[in-house]
């Protein structure tokens, strides 16, 4: 059975593991083979210290749902951190301009942990001691006074945005940042955090289109409404 499976090639590099997926294979079969190889591989190969993973899809362009399904296969492997999914195919305009966002409302209170698989837009607040985390981006049309974690499954190309930006801690992928003194000042100017060169940076929301152009325009408008 294993010898017939050839849709997934695994290579070790100095930067971690590279999973090369057949660009012309049936995607469901690729997921099945990937799960099989992760399950059957030798323990020394997939256990131990955290290992960066790059997934290459060739000329295959993944939908949002396919990317989520691909990441879900790695959920049970805590030491395998998916850093990048690389494709030679250009992203479709629909994928760039229409992010898939889960909209929820309420207050994340102290001691609560709200977790989502997709980008999340919270219409409400995160109180001190509360944690809002997502495998995708985190957007808060309200006050962020607790902890927010974007890319909680290892995706480093994620952001955290909030109308009132006074967090106790920010996390993006495996990086975390505690607030400098400046964060303690309540400033109703929507801001966002992003990861670059192993450091979390904070910018005003109007800079979002520079970092993430596919969502920048949408959330710039939302931020203007929240502050208006």
Backbone bond lengths (Angstrom), bond angles and torsions (degrees), N, CA, C in turn:
res aa  C-N    CA-C-N  psi(-1)  N-CA   C-N-CA  omega(-1)  CA-C   N-CA-C  phi
1 X - - - 1.475 - - 1.510 110.97 -
2 X 1.350 116.00 -46.67 1.450 119.82 -178.65 1.514 112.42 -64.22
3 X 1.344 118.10 -33.34 1.455 120.74 -176.98 1.519 111.59 -69.53
4 X 1.333 118.77 -22.36 1.445 121.28 -178.49 1.525 112.07 -84.18
5 X 1.306 116.19 -11.33 1.451 119.95 -177.32 1.530 109.46 -87.60
6 X 1.308 116.58 120.35 1.454 119.57 -176.49 1.524 111.99 -142.95
7 X 1.324 116.66 21.95 1.463 119.98 179.78 1.522 112.94 -91.14
8 X 1.335 117.15 -8.73 1.459 121.42 -177.57 1.526 109.21 -131.46
9 X 1.320 115.70 121.35 1.460 121.97 176.79 1.526 108.29 -112.98
10 X 1.326 116.71 130.78 1.459 121.68 -179.16 1.528 108.81 -113.09
11 X 1.338 115.69 127.11 1.458 121.02 -179.36 1.524 109.57 -126.79
12 X 1.308 115.44 139.51 1.454 121.04 174.11 1.515 110.77 -93.96
13 X 1.331 116.99 134.46 1.461 122.06 177.37 1.520 108.54 -131.16
14 X 1.314 116.12 174.54 1.473 120.37 178.75 1.523 111.53 -66.07
15 X 1.345 116.66 -19.62 1.459 120.88 -178.85 1.530 112.95 -97.71
16 X 1.329 117.10 -0.64 1.460 119.74 -179.59 1.513 111.52 134.28
17 X 1.328 116.34 -144.68 1.455 122.66 -178.94 1.524 110.20 -109.77
18 X 1.326 115.11 142.24 1.462 121.89 176.00 1.520 107.68 -118.64
19 X 1.326 116.21 123.94 1.456 122.53 175.89 1.533 107.44 -103.68
20 X 1.322 116.56 114.69 1.457 121.81 -179.05 1.525 107.71 -101.36
21 X 1.321 116.62 118.41 1.460 121.99 -177.71 1.519 110.05 -100.35
22 X 1.327 116.01 140.47 1.462 120.32 177.07 1.524 109.13 -61.99
23 X 1.321 116.09 128.65 1.464 119.65 -175.42 1.518 112.80 -79.54
24 X 1.349 117.59 -15.82 1.463 120.13 -177.48 1.528 112.51 -114.37
25 X 1.331 118.24 8.96 1.454 120.80 -179.78 1.518 111.86 -86.11
26 X 1.331 116.26 164.29 1.455 120.88 175.63 1.525 108.55 -67.86
27 X 1.341 117.02 129.22 1.456 119.70 -172.20 1.528 111.68 -65.36
28 X 1.316 117.50 -37.60 1.463 120.17 178.47 1.524 110.78 -62.58
29 X 1.329 117.07 -39.31 1.464 120.97 178.13 1.531 110.93 -67.69
30 X 1.332 116.34 -35.84 1.470 120.05 177.57 1.525 110.09 -64.10
31 X 1.324 117.00 -44.87 1.461 120.08 177.90 1.528 110.93 -60.79
32 X 1.328 116.39 -41.36 1.463 120.43 179.94 1.527 110.74 -63.57
33 X 1.324 115.88 -43.44 1.466 119.08 -179.82 1.525 111.17 -67.86
34 X 1.315 116.66 -39.87 1.453 119.92 178.59 1.529 110.72 -60.96
35 X 1.324 116.55 -45.91 1.456 120.41 177.93 1.522 111.25 -61.44
36 X 1.326 116.47 -39.01 1.462 121.32 179.41 1.522 110.84 -63.71
37 X 1.322 116.97 -44.95 1.460 120.14 -177.78 1.524 111.44 -69.34
38 X 1.313 117.37 -34.90 1.461 119.36 176.77 1.524 110.80 -67.81
39 X 1.316 115.94 -33.61 1.461 120.10 -179.11 1.520 112.21 -76.35
40 X 1.323 116.74 -37.65 1.459 121.19 -172.35 1.524 113.71 -94.35
41 X 1.318 118.24 -10.75 1.464 120.05 -176.64 1.526 110.72 -64.60
42 X 1.310 115.67 154.89 1.462 122.15 179.75 1.523 109.76 -62.33
43 X 1.321 116.57 140.53 1.457 121.40 -176.92 1.525 112.87 -55.57
44 X 1.310 117.95 -36.71 1.462 120.71 -177.93 1.527 111.69 -66.59
45 X 1.340 115.75 -20.30 1.462 119.70 -177.56 1.518 111.40 -80.51
46 X 1.324 117.63 -34.46 1.452 120.96 -172.12 1.522 114.02 -120.60
47 X 1.320 118.28 8.22 1.456 120.97 176.78 1.526 109.35 -120.69
48 X 1.316 115.10 155.60 1.452 119.33 -179.90 1.506 110.97 120.59
49 X 1.331 117.18 -148.28 1.472 120.72 -177.72 1.527 111.59 -64.01
50 X 1.334 115.20 158.93 1.462 120.50 178.34 1.523 110.54 -59.11
51 X 1.317 115.84 135.10 1.461 122.53 -177.37 1.520 109.57 -125.47
52 X 1.343 116.77 128.62 1.459 121.41 177.18 1.521 110.32 -70.24
53 X 1.331 115.66 139.50 1.462 121.48 179.93 1.522 109.21 -121.98
54 X 1.314 115.55 131.64 1.460 122.14 171.02 1.525 107.67 -115.23
55 X 1.323 116.67 131.16 1.463 121.67 178.03 1.519 107.86 -109.91
56 X 1.324 116.31 125.02 1.459 121.82 179.62 1.526 109.37 -111.16
57 X 1.335 116.37 126.89 1.463 120.91 -176.62 1.525 113.37 -110.03
58 X 1.343 116.92 7.59 1.462 119.20 179.35 1.517 111.68 63.08
59 X 1.329 116.27 -131.91 1.458 121.62 -179.43 1.522 112.82 -89.90
60 X 1.330 116.23 8.86 1.460 119.50 177.25 1.538 108.98 -82.64
61 X 1.320 116.30 128.93 1.462 121.73 175.42 1.522 107.85 -100.39
62 X 1.326 116.63 120.43 1.455 121.32 -176.50 1.526 111.18 -84.78
63 X 1.321 115.80 142.39 1.452 120.17 169.11 1.523 108.89 -77.53
64 X 1.318 116.92 168.56 1.459 120.70 177.23 1.518 110.22 -59.77
65 X 1.333 116.48 -41.26 1.457 120.92 -179.52 1.529 111.28 -66.01
66 X 1.335 117.52 -40.35 1.463 120.64 178.95 1.519 111.55 -65.94
67 X 1.333 116.56 -39.98 1.467 119.24 178.11 1.524 110.86 -64.09
68 X 1.327 116.73 -41.13 1.465 120.26 178.33 1.526 110.81 -63.20
69 X 1.338 116.92 -41.56 1.463 120.62 178.92 1.523 110.83 -65.41
70 X 1.328 116.52 -36.92 1.457 121.14 179.38 1.523 110.48 -65.46
71 X 1.312 117.21 -44.33 1.466 120.67 179.12 1.530 111.12 -66.68
72 X 1.331 116.06 -33.03 1.465 119.53 -177.89 1.522 111.88 -64.23
73 X 1.326 117.26 -27.66 1.468 120.10 179.27 1.528 110.63 -62.56
74 X 1.332 116.85 -28.72 1.469 121.13 -177.66 1.530 112.69 -90.37
75 X 1.322 117.46 -0.20 1.461 119.58 -173.13 1.518 113.13 -57.75
76 X 1.319 117.68 -36.99 1.461 120.09 -177.46 1.511 114.46 -82.02
77 X 1.322 117.72 -0.21 1.465 122.37 -178.41 1.519 109.09 -109.74
78 X 1.330 116.21 87.83 1.456 120.52 -173.71 1.522 112.98 -64.16
79 X 1.339 117.15 -26.84 1.460 119.22 -177.27 1.525 112.54 -86.17
80 X 1.337 117.82 -8.16 1.465 120.98 178.02 1.524 108.52 -101.70
81 X 1.327 116.30 112.04 1.463 122.13 -174.69 1.525 108.85 -108.92
82 X 1.330 116.59 112.42 1.464 121.25 -179.64 1.520 108.74 -73.86
83 X 1.322 115.71 108.53 1.464 121.22 -178.77 1.522 111.86 -90.13
84 X 1.340 116.04 -40.65 1.461 119.76 -174.01 1.518 110.59 -143.37
85 X 1.321 115.34 145.33 1.457 122.40 166.77 1.522 105.85 -119.84
86 X 1.319 115.74 112.56 1.465 120.98 -172.40 1.522 110.28 -107.00
87 X 1.321 115.49 135.18 1.454 121.60 177.74 1.511 109.21 -135.64
88 X 1.326 116.37 139.80 1.461 120.79 176.20 1.518 111.21 -81.10
89 X 1.327 116.93 -13.41 1.465 120.95 -179.95 1.517 109.71 -82.12
90 X 1.348 117.95 138.78 1.470 119.41 176.97 1.516 110.30 -67.27
91 X 1.338 115.61 144.08 1.463 119.74 177.52 1.523 109.64 -66.18
92 X 1.313 116.51 139.34 1.456 120.62 -179.93 1.519 109.42 -67.95
93 X 1.364 117.56 150.31 1.468 119.45 177.68 1.524 112.11 -57.02
94 X 1.345 117.27 -36.68 1.457 119.95 -179.55 1.516 110.99 -63.18
95 X 1.339 116.82 -40.46 1.458 119.63 -179.55 1.521 110.98 -69.44
96 X 1.335 117.53 -36.30 1.457 120.12 -178.76 1.523 111.99 -71.78
97 X 1.340 117.11 -36.20 1.451 120.24 -169.44 1.523 113.49 -98.01
98 X 1.339 118.49 -15.73 1.445 120.50 -176.05 1.524 110.12 -126.29
99 X 1.340 117.25 77.98 1.454 119.41 178.72 1.514 111.05 -63.00
100 X 1.332 116.76 144.88 1.454 122.17 177.71 1.528 108.14 -84.34
101 X 1.321 117.18 114.11 1.455 121.76 -171.98 1.522 109.85 -125.98
102 X 1.327 115.68 132.64 1.462 121.75 173.25 1.526 107.75 -91.12
103 X 1.320 117.24 120.75 1.456 122.26 -179.37 1.525 108.66 -100.30
104 X 1.328 116.63 124.48 1.460 121.85 179.02 1.522 108.02 -132.61
105 X 1.330 115.47 158.80 1.463 119.53 178.19 1.515 109.20 -131.31
106 X 1.324 115.37 154.30 1.451 120.39 179.62 1.512 111.01 135.25
107 X 1.323 115.70 -169.77 1.458 122.90 -179.62 1.518 109.53 -124.45
108 X 1.330 116.78 125.78 1.458 121.47 174.22 1.528 106.69 -83.87
109 X 1.319 116.21 107.48 1.455 120.74 -173.15 1.527 111.46 -91.39
110 X 1.312 115.61 169.10 1.464 121.25 -179.58 1.525 110.70 -55.95
111 X 1.339 115.39 129.97 1.452 121.37 -179.55 1.505 114.35 90.43
112 X 1.339 117.91 -10.93 1.458 121.18 179.92 1.527 110.64 -91.35
113 X 1.345 115.49 147.60 1.462 122.77 174.73 1.525 108.00 -128.32
114 X 1.309 116.32 116.23 1.464 121.24 176.31 1.530 107.37 -105.62
115 X 1.333 116.85 125.09 1.458 122.28 -174.98 1.527 110.00 -124.99
116 X 1.332 116.01 137.49 1.456 121.46 -178.62 1.526 109.81 -136.34
117 X 1.341 115.65 150.08 1.457 121.26 179.34 1.523 111.92 -85.51
118 X 1.337 117.00 -27.60 1.450 121.46 -176.48 1.529 110.40 -109.50
119 X 1.335 116.71 176.54 1.457 120.41 172.34 1.523 108.16 -54.62
120 X 1.327 116.70 140.61 1.456 120.00 -177.54 1.521 110.31 -125.78
121 X 1.315 115.70 136.42 1.461 123.36 174.18 1.523 107.00 -116.42
122 X 1.329 116.61 111.02 1.456 122.39 -179.48 1.521 109.65 -95.79
123 X 1.327 115.75 123.12 1.461 121.65 173.00 1.522 106.72 -95.49
124 X 1.306 116.18 83.68 1.452 121.20 -174.80 1.514 110.44 161.80
125 X 1.319 116.37 -161.73 1.460 122.28 -173.50 1.524 111.34 -117.37
126 X 1.325 115.19 157.03 1.460 122.88 167.41 1.524 106.40 -112.89
127 X 1.327 116.13 110.92 1.458 120.55 -176.97 1.527 111.93 -79.81
128 X 1.334 118.44 160.86 1.466 120.43 174.73 1.539 110.41 -54.24
129 X 1.328 115.51 134.39 1.456 120.79 -177.80 1.507 113.81 89.44
130 X 1.344 117.81 -8.89 1.462 122.20 176.64 1.516 110.57 -95.32
131 X 1.348 116.35 154.44 1.462 122.00 -179.01 1.519 108.93 -131.72
132 X 1.327 116.18 123.91 1.459 123.82 171.97 1.513 107.28 -112.69
133 X 1.350 117.13 119.32 1.455 119.77 -177.52 1.523 110.41 -134.50
134 X 1.324 114.15 150.91 1.453 121.18 -177.65 1.520 109.24 -148.35
135 X 1.330 115.58 148.81 1.458 119.75 172.00 1.523 110.74 -69.57
136 X 1.339 116.34 -19.05 1.458 121.47 178.66 1.510 111.76 -107.79
137 X 1.342 115.44 -139.53 1.461 121.69 179.08 1.523 110.30 -85.65
138 X 1.327 115.47 158.67 1.464 122.41 176.32 1.525 108.08 -122.57
139 X 1.338 116.07 121.21 1.464 122.17 176.81 1.518 108.04 -123.58
140 X 1.322 116.06 132.06 1.465 121.44 -175.96 1.524 108.35 -127.65
141 X 1.323 116.72 111.61 1.461 120.88 172.36 1.520 106.97 -91.09
142 X 1.306 114.47 76.14 1.446 123.71 -174.84 1.513 107.73 169.53
143 X 1.325 116.15 -157.99 1.460 121.50 -176.37 1.516 111.17 -98.31
144 X 1.319 115.91 129.82 1.464 122.27 171.92 1.528 107.47 -101.75
145 X 1.334 115.52 100.34 1.459 120.92 178.95 1.530 111.32 -113.80
146 X 1.320 116.81 -8.32 1.457 121.36 179.30 1.513 111.25 -106.06
147 X 1.342 115.93 -132.76 1.462 122.04 -176.18 1.528 109.18 -115.06
148 X 1.325 116.27 136.00 1.460 122.48 173.86 1.524 108.52 -124.96
149 X 1.335 115.62 137.95 1.462 121.36 -178.25 1.521 108.17 -132.41
150 X 1.321 116.93 111.10 1.461 122.86 175.44 1.527 108.91 -101.00
151 X 1.337 116.25 149.45 1.457 119.59 -178.57 1.518 111.62 62.60
152 X 1.326 117.22 43.55 1.464 120.13 -172.56 1.527 112.60 -69.51
153 X 1.339 117.73 -8.59 1.460 120.43 175.43 1.524 112.01 -104.67
154 X 1.320 115.84 13.37 1.457 118.83 172.50 1.505 116.38 112.23
155 X 1.326 118.28 -6.49 1.470 120.62 -179.35 1.529 108.92 -74.60
156 X 1.316 116.64 116.95 1.459 121.75 -175.20 1.529 113.21 -86.46
157 X 1.327 116.84 -14.44 1.464 120.81 -178.20 1.529 109.46 -90.01
158 X 1.328 116.55 55.42 1.460 122.25 -176.18 1.518 109.95 -130.98
159 X 1.334 115.81 159.75 1.459 120.58 -175.97 1.521 110.26 -132.95
160 X 1.334 114.29 161.88 1.464 123.30 174.24 1.526 106.87 -126.72
161 X 1.334 117.07 125.89 1.459 120.78 179.33 1.516 109.24 -129.78
162 X 1.329 116.16 145.57 1.456 120.62 178.60 1.521 110.10 -151.82
163 X 1.338 115.24 150.68 1.461 120.27 178.23 1.522 110.87 -68.67
164 X 1.342 116.58 -44.05 1.463 121.65 174.73 1.517 106.95 -115.89
165 X 1.316 116.53 114.02 1.468 121.90 -168.05 1.522 110.07 -106.79
166 X 1.345 116.93 85.43 1.461 121.33 177.12 1.531 108.75 -134.61
167 X 1.332 118.19 59.58 1.469 121.14 -175.45 1.532 112.11 -73.43
168 X 1.326 115.59 155.74 1.466 119.93 169.91 1.523 110.29 -83.42
169 X 1.353 116.39 -26.18 1.467 120.42 176.86 1.522 109.25 -161.77
170 X 1.327 115.23 144.22 1.463 122.14 173.61 1.517 108.87 -117.21
171 X 1.331 115.65 142.04 1.455 120.67 175.52 1.524 108.40 -134.34
172 X 1.318 115.61 131.29 1.460 121.67 172.40 1.516 106.73 -130.76
173 X 1.336 116.23 118.23 1.460 122.20 -172.76 1.527 108.63 54.99
174 X 1.336 117.89 -122.57 1.467 120.28 -177.97 1.526 112.53 -99.84
175 X 1.331 117.41 9.31 1.461 121.01 179.98 1.525 109.82 -102.14
176 X 1.316 116.60 144.48 1.455 120.23 176.72 1.516 109.66 -133.70
177 X 1.318 114.24 155.24 1.460 120.45 -179.57 1.512 108.66 -141.99
178 X 1.331 115.53 129.05 1.462 120.46 173.77 1.523 108.72 -92.08
179 X 1.322 116.49 154.55 1.464 118.87 -171.04 1.520 113.20 -71.29
180 X 1.318 117.18 134.98 1.466 119.49 166.60 1.523 109.15 -71.96
181 X 1.307 116.83 175.19 1.465 120.23 -177.19 1.523 111.92 -60.25
182 X 1.312 115.99 -31.52 1.458 119.66 -176.86 1.510 114.04 -63.77
183 X 1.328 117.99 -25.41 1.455 120.54 -179.35 1.520 112.08 -71.17
184 X 1.315 117.54 -16.78 1.453 120.13 -175.98 1.524 112.09 -76.14
185 X 1.308 117.25 -11.49 1.453 120.48 178.55 1.521 109.57 -88.19
186 X 1.325 116.50 120.79 1.461 120.77 178.86 1.526 109.36 -67.71
187 X 1.309 116.71 119.93 1.461 121.95 -177.39 1.524 107.96 -133.27
188 X 1.330 116.55 109.25 1.460 119.14 -178.38 1.526 110.57 -79.45
189 X 1.283 115.57 59.25 1.460 123.58 170.64 1.522 106.28 -126.15
190 X 1.313 116.67 115.97 1.456 120.45 -173.26 1.525 110.26 -60.02
191 X 1.333 115.79 132.33 1.455 122.04 -178.72 1.526 110.05 -129.45
192 X 1.321 115.53 167.35 1.458 119.55 176.61 1.528 109.51 -144.08
193 X 1.324 115.11 157.10 1.461 122.73 179.29 1.519 109.02 -117.73
194 X 1.327 115.86 144.04 1.464 121.21 177.23 1.525 109.06 -144.16
195 X 1.306 115.63 163.16 1.463 121.99 -176.13 1.520 109.90 -106.35
196 X 1.330 114.97 131.35 1.461 120.16 177.18 1.524 108.62 -151.14
197 X 1.323 116.58 126.47 1.468 121.75 178.25 1.526 111.93 54.49
198 X 1.345 115.27 47.51 1.468 122.09 175.93 1.521 113.53 64.89
199 X 1.336 117.54 18.44 1.459 120.39 179.59 1.523 109.58 -135.38
200 X 1.335 115.86 141.97 1.456 121.48 178.46 1.523 109.14 -91.68
201 X 1.328 115.61 127.08 1.461 122.29 -179.46 1.525 109.65 -114.14
202 X 1.339 116.02 153.79 1.463 123.12 179.20 1.524 109.16 -117.12
203 X 1.342 116.21 133.80 1.459 121.13 178.46 1.525 109.37 -135.72
204 X 1.333 115.53 159.75 1.454 120.60 170.77 1.530 109.19 -68.98
205 X 1.340 116.57 153.31 1.456 120.81 -171.57 1.524 112.43 -63.05
206 X 1.324 118.13 -25.72 1.466 118.82 -179.16 1.529 112.14 -68.38
207 X 1.347 117.36 -12.41 1.455 120.89 176.65 1.534 112.71 -88.07
208 X 1.355 116.43 -2.82 1.461 119.63 -174.87 1.521 112.44 -62.08
209 X 1.322 117.32 -36.31 1.465 119.80 -178.62 1.523 111.62 -65.13
210 X 1.328 117.55 -21.17 1.467 120.25 176.35 1.523 111.17 -75.76
211 X 1.349 116.80 -36.37 1.456 121.09 -177.86 1.518 111.44 -86.49
212 X 1.330 116.09 -43.77 1.460 121.73 -178.18 1.527 109.16 -133.80
213 X 1.327 118.69 80.13 1.472 120.74 -173.14 1.521 113.58 -61.46
214 X 1.341 118.72 -26.24 1.458 119.68 -176.78 1.519 113.34 -71.37
215 X 1.338 117.62 -20.38 1.466 120.40 178.79 1.518 112.04 -119.88
216 X 1.311 117.90 -8.31 1.453 120.97 -174.47 1.508 113.89 -59.46
217 X 1.330 117.62 -46.25 1.458 120.35 -176.44 1.516 110.99 -65.57
218 X 1.339 116.87 -42.90 1.467 120.60 -178.77 1.518 111.51 -60.47
219 X 1.320 116.86 -49.56 1.452 119.25 -175.03 1.513 112.81 -79.77
220 X 1.320 117.38 -20.10 1.461 118.64 170.67 1.519 109.53 -63.68
221 X 1.335 117.40 -42.44 1.450 120.71 177.56 1.526 111.32 -64.65
222 X 1.325 116.38 -42.65 1.466 119.55 179.46 1.533 110.88 -63.54
223 X 1.332 115.92 -39.72 1.458 119.14 179.74 1.517 111.71 -65.57
224 X 1.329 116.78 -37.02 1.457 120.48 177.88 1.523 110.52 -64.50
225 X 1.349 116.49 -38.41 1.464 119.01 178.00 1.515 111.13 -65.98
226 X 1.351 116.24 -41.75 1.465 119.80 -177.26 1.525 110.79 -65.87
227 X 1.336 116.44 -33.74 1.451 120.36 -177.14 1.519 112.83 -91.85
228 X 1.340 115.59 -6.86 1.454 119.03 -176.15 1.495 112.81 -82.69
